[in-house]
């Protein structure tokens, strides 16, 4: 009999907390879905106001809300109309800033008829559930990366199916996909410039432990109660007594985060997945660990190799112990991708895409000017534009998120097990 613990996604079984949480969500959403102003399938007119609901009002959530405010100042008819956070002081600060309604339960925000779209910027392990709830409630979704936690393969699979069956717009917060370089490189690969793709490399390098310096504790004396919903924060993660560090510095802990592979590599691997046009990997192996920051649980250094059925290998390298990006950065900490084919290779230098043919090739070196650089504001603008046009092909759509996240989850499964992770395409599951 197959050992269920060998299955990386854990989808074969549900623990008691997962069962109760999912059942409660399903029951709650039956009421939520019936209350939205626009029915599922109804679009937002070109001149209509877009009401934004902010789920998660911490540092990243507030940053995204301020992006929306900048778009509004530039003429976009949008407003932050509702704010949700399980920590009341954060929720109150953001709601006061934007004159928005206040919620501590995201399902209540989703039931608000003034909310047309949501921005999700909560801890990793909550993203998938909240995104599914939002789509089922008829809301369009901008979701921060990673799309799910490293143990939630079954959840990303369900989210991809839910979005696919709906007409809702989904954008993942991999803002590097607003950089035209990756779209231009994809076209060049599709046109056959490099020949049959065979290898690519990318990565992410930075300095930062996400501990005391990176994620300050707002209030060392904070306690669960009316102003802090610890149970909602835990979600489907293991039940633990309240810990102020876990609540405010959650990126340090494996229950809620994964370190570089899920927090940083979505920025690096998403463009490469798109450029190559690959989908599910066949195998992945990973090495790494805590090589600098011992006070955390998650790795600070992570390196992985991914094989695809198309006979392509992708190397993804990174550490949080040094920020030198190797071949040069495009975006903070990002290592410029190199994509190799039988006939030549593509990479980026400055504001140009470079094609270098293999030796003795009849093809000549070429340069292609890059049309526009990465811009988080433009990434969010793309999301709003797609919400109005009902174009589901955003800069970073859910299918691309699904393929990329599957590879990253396989890498984490490999590191934790010390074995190669493989993808069972027939059963659509990760097996170690």
C-alpha positions as CSV (number, residue, x, y, z in Angstrom):
1,X,0.0,0.0,0.0
2,X,1.3,3.5,-0.8
3,X,2.4,5.5,2.2
4,X,0.3,8.6,2.3
5,X,3.1,10.6,3.9
6,X,5.1,10.1,0.7
7,X,2.7,12.2,-1.3
8,X,3.9,15.8,-1.2
9,X,0.6,17.5,-1.5
10,X,-1.1,15.6,1.4
11,X,-4.3,15.7,-0.7
12,X,-5.2,12.1,0.2
13,X,-6.3,13.0,3.7
14,X,-7.7,16.0,5.5
15,X,-7.0,16.6,9.2
16,X,-9.7,17.7,11.5
17,X,-8.8,21.4,11.3
18,X,-8.8,21.3,7.4
19,X,-12.2,19.5,7.3
20,X,-13.9,21.9,9.7
21,X,-12.3,25.0,8.0
22,X,-13.3,23.9,4.5
23,X,-16.8,23.0,5.6
24,X,-17.3,26.3,7.4
25,X,-16.0,28.1,4.3
26,X,-18.4,26.2,2.0
27,X,-21.3,27.0,4.2
28,X,-20.4,30.6,4.5
29,X,-19.9,31.1,0.8
30,X,-23.4,29.9,0.0
31,X,-24.6,33.1,1.6
32,X,-21.7,35.2,0.2
33,X,-22.3,34.3,-3.4
34,X,-25.9,35.3,-3.4
35,X,-25.2,38.8,-2.1
36,X,-22.9,40.4,-4.7
37,X,-24.2,43.3,-6.6
38,X,-23.0,42.0,-10.0
39,X,-23.9,38.5,-10.7
40,X,-21.2,36.1,-11.8
41,X,-20.6,36.7,-15.5
42,X,-21.6,40.4,-15.4
43,X,-18.7,42.7,-16.3
44,X,-17.7,46.2,-15.1
45,X,-18.4,49.0,-17.5
46,X,-15.5,51.0,-18.9
47,X,-16.5,54.1,-16.9
48,X,-18.0,52.4,-13.9
49,X,-16.3,52.6,-10.5
50,X,-14.4,49.5,-9.5
51,X,-14.8,48.9,-5.8
52,X,-11.7,47.2,-4.3
53,X,-11.7,45.1,-1.2
54,X,-8.4,44.7,0.6
55,X,-7.9,41.3,2.3
56,X,-4.8,41.7,4.4
57,X,-3.7,45.2,5.5
58,X,-0.1,44.6,6.5
59,X,3.0,46.0,4.7
60,X,2.3,44.4,1.3
61,X,-1.4,44.9,1.4
62,X,-1.0,48.6,2.3
63,X,1.5,49.0,-0.5
64,X,-0.9,47.5,-3.0
65,X,-3.7,49.7,-1.7
66,X,-1.5,52.8,-2.2
67,X,-0.9,51.6,-5.8
68,X,-4.6,51.6,-6.3
69,X,-4.7,55.1,-4.9
70,X,-2.1,56.2,-7.3
71,X,-4.1,54.8,-10.2
72,X,-7.1,56.7,-8.9
73,X,-5.1,59.9,-8.8
74,X,-4.2,59.2,-12.4
75,X,-7.8,59.1,-13.5
76,X,-8.9,55.5,-12.9
77,X,-12.4,55.2,-11.5
78,X,-11.5,53.0,-8.6
79,X,-11.8,53.1,-4.8
80,X,-10.7,51.1,-1.8
81,X,-14.2,50.5,-0.4
82,X,-13.5,47.8,2.2
83,X,-10.6,46.5,4.3
84,X,-10.2,43.2,6.1
85,X,-7.5,42.1,8.5
86,X,-7.6,39.6,11.4
87,X,-5.6,42.2,13.5
88,X,-7.8,45.1,14.3
89,X,-5.1,47.9,14.6
90,X,-3.9,47.1,11.1
91,X,-7.4,47.0,9.7
92,X,-8.3,50.3,11.4
93,X,-5.2,52.1,10.1
94,X,-5.9,51.1,6.5
95,X,-9.7,51.7,6.7
96,X,-9.1,55.2,8.2
97,X,-6.6,56.0,5.4
98,X,-9.0,55.1,2.6
99,X,-12.3,55.9,4.2
100,X,-13.2,52.2,3.8
101,X,-15.6,49.8,5.6
102,X,-14.1,47.6,8.2
103,X,-14.1,43.8,8.4
104,X,-12.2,41.1,10.4
105,X,-13.7,38.2,8.4
106,X,-12.9,38.0,4.7
107,X,-16.2,36.3,4.0
108,X,-18.1,39.4,5.3
109,X,-16.0,41.6,3.0
110,X,-16.9,39.3,0.1
111,X,-20.6,39.7,0.9
112,X,-20.3,43.5,0.6
113,X,-22.1,44.5,-2.6
114,X,-19.8,47.5,-3.1
115,X,-16.8,45.2,-3.5
116,X,-16.1,44.3,-7.2
117,X,-12.6,43.0,-7.0
118,X,-10.3,41.9,-4.1
119,X,-6.6,42.2,-3.4
120,X,-5.3,39.4,-1.3
121,X,-2.1,40.0,0.7
122,X,-2.3,37.7,3.7
123,X,0.1,35.0,4.8
124,X,0.9,32.3,2.2
125,X,-1.3,29.5,3.6
126,X,-4.4,31.7,3.4
127,X,-4.1,32.8,-0.2
128,X,-5.7,29.9,-1.9
129,X,-8.8,29.6,0.3
130,X,-9.5,33.3,0.2
131,X,-9.1,33.4,-3.6
132,X,-11.5,30.5,-4.1
133,X,-14.0,32.2,-1.8
134,X,-13.6,35.4,-3.8
135,X,-14.1,33.7,-7.2
136,X,-17.2,31.8,-5.8
137,X,-18.5,35.2,-4.6
138,X,-18.2,36.6,-8.1
139,X,-15.2,38.8,-7.4
140,X,-12.1,39.3,-9.6
141,X,-8.8,38.5,-7.7
142,X,-5.4,40.1,-7.5
143,X,-3.5,37.6,-5.3
144,X,0.0,38.1,-3.9
145,X,2.6,35.4,-4.6
146,X,3.0,32.6,-3.7
147,X,-0.5,31.5,-4.8
148,X,-0.5,28.7,-2.1
149,X,1.7,27.4,0.8
150,X,4.3,24.7,0.0
151,X,2.1,21.9,1.4
152,X,-1.0,23.0,-0.5
153,X,-0.7,21.4,-3.9
154,X,-4.3,20.2,-3.7
155,X,-5.4,23.8,-3.1
156,X,-3.7,25.3,-6.1
157,X,-5.2,22.6,-8.2
158,X,-8.7,23.4,-6.9
159,X,-8.1,27.1,-7.3
160,X,-7.0,26.7,-11.0
161,X,-10.1,24.6,-11.7
162,X,-12.4,27.1,-9.9
163,X,-11.0,30.1,-11.9
164,X,-11.1,28.2,-15.2
165,X,-14.8,27.3,-14.8
166,X,-15.7,30.9,-13.9
167,X,-15.5,34.0,-15.9
168,X,-13.5,35.8,-13.1
169,X,-10.2,37.6,-13.7
170,X,-7.2,36.4,-11.8
171,X,-3.8,38.1,-11.6
172,X,-0.9,36.8,-9.5
173,X,1.3,39.4,-7.9
174,X,4.5,38.4,-9.9
175,X,4.9,42.0,-11.0
176,X,8.0,41.0,-13.1
177,X,5.5,39.8,-15.7
178,X,4.8,43.4,-16.5
179,X,8.3,43.5,-18.0
180,X,7.9,43.2,-21.8
181,X,11.3,41.4,-22.0
182,X,9.8,38.1,-21.0
183,X,6.9,38.4,-23.4
184,X,9.2,39.3,-26.3
185,X,11.6,36.4,-25.4
186,X,8.6,34.0,-25.5
187,X,7.7,35.2,-29.0
188,X,11.3,34.7,-30.1
189,X,11.3,31.2,-28.8
190,X,8.0,30.4,-30.4
191,X,9.4,31.8,-33.7
192,X,12.2,29.2,-33.5
193,X,15.1,31.7,-33.0
194,X,17.0,29.5,-30.5
195,X,15.8,26.2,-32.0
196,X,14.6,23.4,-29.7
197,X,14.8,24.7,-26.1
198,X,16.9,22.5,-23.9
199,X,18.0,24.4,-20.8
200,X,17.4,27.6,-18.8
201,X,18.6,29.1,-15.6
202,X,17.3,31.8,-13.3
203,X,17.3,32.6,-9.6
204,X,17.0,35.2,-6.8
205,X,19.6,36.6,-4.5
206,X,19.2,39.0,-1.6
207,X,20.3,39.7,2.0
208,X,17.6,39.5,4.6
209,X,16.5,37.1,7.3
210,X,12.8,38.3,7.6
211,X,13.4,38.2,11.3
212,X,13.7,41.1,13.7
213,X,14.9,43.5,10.9
214,X,12.5,42.4,8.2
215,X,9.2,41.8,10.0
216,X,8.9,43.9,13.1
217,X,6.5,43.0,15.9
218,X,3.8,45.7,15.9
219,X,2.9,45.1,19.6
220,X,4.9,42.7,21.8
221,X,2.0,42.5,24.2
222,X,-0.6,41.6,21.6
223,X,-2.9,38.7,22.6
224,X,-5.7,36.8,20.9
225,X,-9.2,38.2,21.5
226,X,-11.6,40.7,19.9
227,X,-8.7,42.6,18.3
228,X,-6.6,39.6,17.1
229,X,-8.2,36.4,15.6
230,X,-5.5,33.8,16.1
231,X,-7.7,31.0,14.8
232,X,-8.4,32.8,11.5
233,X,-4.6,33.4,11.2
234,X,-3.9,29.7,11.7
235,X,-6.3,28.6,9.0
236,X,-5.4,25.0,8.0
237,X,-1.9,25.1,9.5
238,X,-1.1,23.1,12.7
239,X,-2.9,24.2,15.8
240,X,-0.5,26.0,18.1
241,X,-0.7,28.2,21.2
242,X,-0.5,31.9,20.4
243,X,3.0,33.2,19.7
244,X,3.5,36.9,19.0
245,X,6.5,36.2,16.8
246,X,4.6,33.6,14.7
247,X,1.8,36.1,14.2
248,X,3.9,39.1,13.2
249,X,7.0,37.4,11.7
250,X,5.2,34.5,10.1
251,X,7.7,34.3,7.1
252,X,10.2,32.8,9.5
253,X,8.1,29.7,10.2
254,X,7.5,26.7,7.9
255,X,3.8,26.4,9.0
256,X,3.1,29.6,7.1
257,X,6.0,30.2,4.7
258,X,8.6,28.4,2.6
259,X,11.6,30.7,2.4
260,X,13.2,31.5,-1.1
261,X,11.5,28.7,-3.0
262,X,7.9,30.1,-2.5
263,X,8.6,33.7,-1.4
264,X,11.2,34.6,-4.1
265,X,11.3,32.0,-6.8
266,X,7.8,32.8,-8.2
267,X,9.4,36.0,-9.4
268,X,12.2,34.2,-11.2
269,X,10.5,31.0,-12.5
270,X,7.2,32.5,-13.7
271,X,8.9,34.4,-16.6
272,X,10.9,31.3,-17.6
273,X,7.9,29.0,-17.5
274,X,6.1,31.5,-19.7
275,X,9.1,31.9,-22.1
276,X,9.5,28.2,-22.6
277,X,5.7,27.5,-22.8
278,X,6.1,24.5,-20.5
279,X,3.4,23.2,-18.1
280,X,3.9,20.5,-15.5
281,X,7.4,19.2,-14.7
282,X,8.3,15.6,-14.7
283,X,10.8,15.7,-11.8
284,X,12.6,18.1,-9.5
285,X,15.5,17.9,-7.0
286,X,16.6,20.5,-4.5
287,X,19.4,21.3,-2.0
288,X,19.9,24.0,0.5
289,X,19.0,24.8,4.1
290,X,19.7,27.4,6.8
291,X,23.2,28.5,5.9
292,X,23.2,32.0,7.6
293,X,20.0,32.7,9.6
294,X,19.6,30.1,12.3
295,X,16.8,31.8,14.2
296,X,14.3,30.9,11.4
297,X,12.7,27.6,10.5
298,X,12.6,28.0,6.7
299,X,15.7,27.7,4.5
300,X,17.7,30.8,3.5
301,X,19.5,29.1,0.6
302,X,17.7,27.0,-2.0
303,X,18.8,25.5,-5.3
304,X,16.8,23.3,-7.5
305,X,16.8,21.5,-10.9
306,X,13.5,20.9,-12.7
307,X,13.0,18.5,-15.7
308,X,10.1,18.9,-18.1
309,X,8.6,16.2,-20.4
310,X,9.7,18.4,-23.3
311,X,13.3,17.4,-22.5
312,X,14.1,20.8,-20.9
313,X,16.0,21.4,-17.6
314,X,15.6,24.6,-15.6
315,X,18.0,25.5,-12.9
316,X,16.8,27.9,-10.2
317,X,19.4,29.2,-7.8
318,X,19.2,31.5,-4.8
319,X,20.3,32.6,-1.3
320,X,19.3,35.2,1.2
321,X,22.8,35.4,2.4
322,X,24.2,37.5,-0.5
323,X,22.6,39.8,-3.0
324,X,25.0,39.7,-5.9
325,X,22.8,38.4,-8.8
326,X,25.5,36.8,-10.8
327,X,24.6,37.7,-14.4
328,X,23.1,41.0,-13.4
329,X,19.7,41.9,-11.9
330,X,16.5,42.9,-13.5
331,X,14.2,43.7,-10.6
332,X,15.5,43.6,-7.0
333,X,17.7,40.5,-6.5
334,X,16.5,38.8,-9.7
335,X,19.0,36.9,-11.8
336,X,18.6,37.5,-15.5
337,X,17.3,34.3,-17.1
338,X,19.4,32.5,-19.7
339,X,17.3,30.4,-22.1
340,X,19.3,27.9,-24.3
341,X,18.3,26.1,-27.4
342,X,19.9,23.8,-30.0
343,X,20.7,26.9,-32.1
344,X,21.5,29.6,-29.6
345,X,20.7,31.3,-26.4
346,X,18.7,34.3,-25.2
347,X,19.4,36.6,-22.3
348,X,19.1,40.3,-21.3
349,X,21.7,43.0,-21.0
350,X,20.7,46.5,-20.1
351,X,17.6,47.4,-22.2
352,X,18.2,44.8,-24.9
353,X,17.5,41.1,-25.4
354,X,20.6,39.4,-26.7
355,X,20.6,36.3,-29.0
356,X,23.9,34.4,-29.2
357,X,24.1,31.6,-31.7
358,X,26.0,28.4,-31.1
359,X,29.4,28.1,-32.7
360,X,29.4,27.3,-36.4
361,X,25.7,28.3,-36.7
362,X,24.5,30.0,-39.8
363,X,22.5,32.4,-37.5
364,X,24.0,35.7,-36.5
365,X,24.0,37.5,-33.1
366,X,21.1,39.8,-32.7
367,X,19.8,42.4,-30.3
368,X,16.2,43.4,-29.7
369,X,15.2,46.6,-27.8
370,X,13.0,46.0,-24.7
371,X,9.8,47.9,-25.0
372,X,9.1,48.5,-21.2
373,X,10.6,47.6,-17.8
374,X,8.9,45.9,-14.8
375,X,6.5,48.2,-13.1
376,X,4.3,47.2,-10.2
377,X,1.9,50.0,-10.9
378,X,1.5,48.8,-14.5
379,X,1.0,45.2,-13.3
380,X,-2.0,46.4,-11.1
381,X,-3.3,48.6,-14.0
382,X,-3.2,45.5,-16.2
383,X,-5.4,43.7,-13.7
384,X,-8.0,46.5,-13.5
385,X,-8.0,46.8,-17.3
386,X,-8.7,43.0,-17.6
387,X,-11.5,43.3,-15.0
388,X,-13.2,45.9,-17.3
389,X,-12.6,44.0,-20.5
390,X,-13.3,40.6,-19.0
391,X,-10.0,39.4,-20.5
392,X,-8.8,36.5,-18.4
393,X,-5.3,36.6,-19.9
394,X,-3.7,38.9,-17.5
395,X,0.0,39.4,-17.2
396,X,0.2,36.5,-14.8
397,X,-2.9,34.3,-15.1
398,X,-3.9,31.3,-12.9
399,X,-2.8,28.6,-15.3
400,X,0.7,30.1,-15.4
401,X,0.6,30.3,-11.6
402,X,-0.5,26.6,-11.4
403,X,2.4,25.3,-13.6
404,X,5.0,27.4,-11.8
405,X,3.8,26.7,-8.3
406,X,3.7,23.0,-9.0
407,X,7.4,23.0,-9.8
408,X,8.3,25.0,-6.7
409,X,6.2,22.7,-4.5
410,X,8.1,19.8,-6.0
411,X,11.3,21.5,-5.1
412,X,10.3,21.9,-1.5
413,X,9.1,18.3,-1.3
414,X,12.5,17.2,-2.6
415,X,14.4,19.3,-0.1
416,X,12.3,18.1,2.9
417,X,12.5,14.4,1.9
418,X,16.0,14.3,0.5
419,X,14.6,12.5,-2.6
420,X,13.6,13.5,-6.1
421,X,10.0,14.6,-6.4
422,X,8.1,13.5,-9.5
423,X,4.8,14.5,-11.1
424,X,2.3,11.8,-11.8
425,X,0.5,13.3,-14.8
426,X,-2.2,10.6,-14.9
427,X,-3.2,11.2,-11.3
428,X,-2.2,14.9,-11.3
429,X,-0.3,14.7,-8.1
430,X,3.2,15.2,-6.7
431,X,4.9,12.0,-5.4
432,X,8.2,11.6,-3.5
